[in-house]
Amino acid sequence: MWQAVSMSFPSRFLCPVLICCLLSVGLWPQSATAWGHLGHRLTGEIAQALLSDTARKQVRQLLGEEPLAAAATYMDQQRNALSERWPASQRWHYDNQPVCTTARTYCADGQCATQQITRLQKLLADPRADHSERALALRLLIHILGDIHQPLHMADNSDRGGNNLYVRLHVGGERYRLHEVMDTVLIKELIGTQRLNAYAQDLKQRYRAQHAQWQQGSMANWAQQTHLLAVNRTYGTLPGFACNATANANGTTITLPAAYVQDAKRYLPEQLAKAGVRIAAVLNATLK
């Protein structure tokens, strides 16, 4: 972990070695690392390059030498400590919006990603707030903004956002949770042997023409776009998909068609790029 993190926060936020180890091997429930470590670092790398001069200066005042790529992983690394302060904070990574209904009860108490973004943005924008609290709000905000672009963090089919649904990428392949495939497995394949910062630069350049368009609309619009992506493609094109089906009820594992995997490899890079662009847009607007 970056030294700046441990220097800036009270000891109750520091990560014991055991907790870090548990995080690293994915033993936490309900998607321990949305987008995975690499995915969140990618969104931070893209956002860092798109900050305005004013926002960049304020981010530096809050985080010191710590780059956004590192800060973006804080919420996963410090999951246990954050839960001690806010017991519901593990639910801030996602909105379990049902795939097949329009019910709004999934976040009736406000303990979900989209509702927390508004609160954190207000805190970050307040120059009278405590410095360490604003720095913490910044770390949480950029993480959650990344999370709302992962399709299985914005949708649920009674399977904990694909965490109870087991798949293989090809016949005879390793068995994964579908959520894990979207979080980490395909991201690693997309990056391949490239350096992370090089891949981030590639994503930023590849979609440069869409940056202005992606920055339009509200955070709620962005979350709904991701939800519809999950409905129409991540869930909707799964073999044998049915509304509210109990995932893997008969103990089987779905082998994903090659076309499904290739489609995911088309939309996941775009979602990562959108997240980075929109993180920068929010910080530029908030830290004016």
C-alpha positions, 0 to 999 in steps of 0.5 A: 500500500502507498505510504501516503495512505497510512500517513494520512488516516487514523490507525483504524483505517489501516489494513492488517496483514491478514485482511490484505491477504484475504482480499488478495485471494478473493475470500470476501463475499459479494464481489470483493474487488469490483473491476478487480485491482487492475480494473480500478487502477485502469480507471484511475490512470485514465482519470488522472490524465483527464483532470483539469489543472484546478482539480489536479492541484486539489487532488494532490493536496488531498492525496499527496503523491498517491496517484488516482490509480492507487487511491481507486483500490483503497475501498477494497483494500480497506474493506474491513476497516470501513465496515467497522466505521460504516457496517453497511459500506460493503453494499456501497459497491453495487446496486442490486437492481433486478433484471426483470422488474422495475422495483425500486426497493433494492436501495430503500435505505440508501445503502447502495452505490448510486446513493452514496456517490451523491453524499461523497461528492457533497463532502468532497466539495465542502472546503470546510470539511476535515481534510482527512474526511475529504481525502477519504471521500475522494478515495471512496468516490472514485472507487464507487464511480468505477463500480457503477460501470461494471454491469454485474454491479448494476443488476441482479437476477436473484444470484447476487449479481452473478456471484452464484452463477458458475461458468466456464469460458470454454469446454473443459476450462476453469470454473469461475463465478460469472461476476469474477469473469467480468471483474477480473478474468476477462480484464486480465486477458484484455491487458495481456502482457501490456503494462497497465499504464500503456493499456490505460493510454490505449483506452483513453486514445481509442475512445477519445471521440466519445469523451465529450458525449460520455460526460453528458447526463447525470450519474443516475443516467450512467448507472441506468446505462450500465444496468441496461447493458447487463439486462441486454447482454451480460444476462440477456444473452446467457444460454438458458437465461430466465427471469429470477431463475435460481442460478445453477439450481441443478448444480450445473456450470454454464459453458459460455459460447465464444460469441458471448465471450467476444461480445464481453471483450468488446463492451468491457474496455468501453466500460472501463474507459467510460468510468475513467472519463466520468471519474475525471468529469466528476472531479473536475466539476466537484473540485472547481 
